């Protein structure tokens, strides 16, 4: 008795209605997956650099967070990406310094 789930066609996996569209979507999804992997790597690199900055700031007697710098970052992302950019920047800041 075969209990494996039936194989799906590329059209079923992508929601496309033609093989051509399914192929295009499949290729584009592969590219998105590769971009996501790069983005994750860059975020991890940003977190490491941020940790170095925080350590230097704290060991010199400063505060862990520089709010004026964070406002610059929020503005930069908002200017580049619109309102959703602000939320993205907030998420990055939280990942890099934790909740304040």
N, C-alpha and C positions, 0 to 999 in steps of 0.2 A: 504494500500500500504506500503510495507516494503522498507524503504530508507536506511537502515543500510548497511554498507559495508559488503561484504561477508567475512566470517571467512577464515583465511588462515591456511593452514596446517603447521606443524612444518617444513617440507621440504621447503615450500615456504618462511617461515620466515628466514630460515638459509641459503638457497641456496644449501642445501645438496640434493643429489640424492637418498639417501636411508634413511629409518626411523632410522637405527642405527646411521648413520652419523649425522642426525638431532638431535638425542638425545644427542650424544656426544658434538656437537656444542652448543646446548642449555645449557647443564651443564657447559661447559667451559665459556660461556658468563655470566652465573650467577656468576661464580668465578671471572671473570674479573670485573664485576660490583661491587662485594664486595671488590676486591682489589682497584678499583678506589675510592670507598668510604673511605677506609683506607688512601689512598694516599692524598686525599683531606683533611682529618682530620689532617694528619701529616703536610701538607703544612700550614694549618691554625695555628697549634701549632708552627711551625717554624716562622711564621709571628709574633706571639705574643712574642716569645722569642727574636726575632730580634728587636722588638719595645722596649723591656726592655733594651737591649744593647744600642740601639741608644739614648734612653733617658738618660742613665747613662753617655754615652760618651759626649753628648751635655751639660748636666748639670755640668759636670766637666770641661767644656771649650774646649772640643775636637770637632772634626768634626763629622758630622752625618755618614759619610761613611769612612771605612778604606780600601783603595784600595789594600794594600798588602794582607789583609785577603781575599778580594774578589778574588784576583788572585790565592790564595791557593785553594779556593773553586772551581774555574773554572778548575784548574789543576786536582783536585781530581775527579771531574765528568768526565773530558775528559779521564783521566787514566782508570777509571772504565767502561765507556760506549762508548768510542771512540768520534769521532767528534760530533755526535748528543748530547753527554753528555754536551758539552760546551753550546749548545743552551738551553738545559734544565736548566743548572745552571744559565745562563743569565736570563731566565724567572723567576726562583725562586728568584734570587737577586732582580729583578725588582718588584716582588710581595712583597718582604720583606722590601725594602727600597725606592721603587719608582724610577722613572727615574732620573738619575744624570745629 
